Amino acid sequence: MGNGIAHVSALSGFDTILLDLNVDLLKRGIATIEDNLQRQVKKAKISQSDMNIALGKIKSTTEYNNLSTCDLIIEAVIENQSIKEEIFRSIDSICKEQTILASNTSSISITAIAEVTSHPEKVIGMHFMNPVPVMKLVEVVRGQKTNNNTTNTVIEISEEMGKRPVECNDSPGFITNRILMPMINEAVYCLMEGVGTKEAIDEIMQLGMAHPMGPLTLADLIGLDVCSNILQVLYKDLDDDKYAPCPLLEKIVHQGHLGRKTGQGFYKY
């Protein structure tokens, strides 16, 4: 998600800094951006010149201090509240007072993340969809203290990135995953209980509901660990058993089969 956000940011003309834990991860991220831009060139969606200009706008770093002049910082790490809060404390200590701090979280409370910063009114959710260069939606999530200026600025920037920002209030899973994850979870239950094969479940949802891909294929694309984490947040924060992750989903995650990114999930890749 991070390299996808950097991709659309740079392609939209913004000077962009990509931060990660080490140089190897940064090289891999830049390589992915190059590959995806080249794919857009081959499909005549952008020119070679557009690609070259975009790549020239991306710098990479492993040091938080190099973000000190940024106007907008978007966090896109694992769906773990304590890790996100640690990152927000770090960037809050080095950024400008007017810097907007955004999280790409898909389920964790923006209000809670904002509380660890000195300017919670400047904290907001920017939930991009995967793959970022392709999907149009940005779910813009206001925390309890997010002010109108922050929201309006993020909406404007999202539009400049070629996205369609849609605003919602802070609640576990927001709108996307409050609806999507129970559907995926129920599809896993259908598989576990032998209601149908994985292929049948996916094909029925594609043909019958006009979904571009079935729920089990989509889960593999999202990452089964991410699906599990989101469901656990919904289960804990909404205190409702209907959000508890299906035992089969948890079993596959514990086996290390996380979907496309590991080569195996419900399907092999």
ABEGO torsion letter per residue (X at the ends): XAAAAAAAAAAAGBBBBBBBABAAAAAAAAAAAAAAAAAAAAAGABBAAAAAAAAAABBBBABAAAAAABABBBBBBBBBAAAAAAAAAAAAAABBAABBBBBABAABBAAAAAAABABAAABBBBBBBOBAAABABBBBBBBAABBAAAAAAAAAAAAAAGBBBBBBBBBBGEAAAAAAAAAAAAAAAAAAAGABBAAAAAAAAAAAAGBABBAAAAAAAAEAAAAAAAAAAAAAAAGBAAABBBAAAAAAAAAGBAEAAAGBBABBX
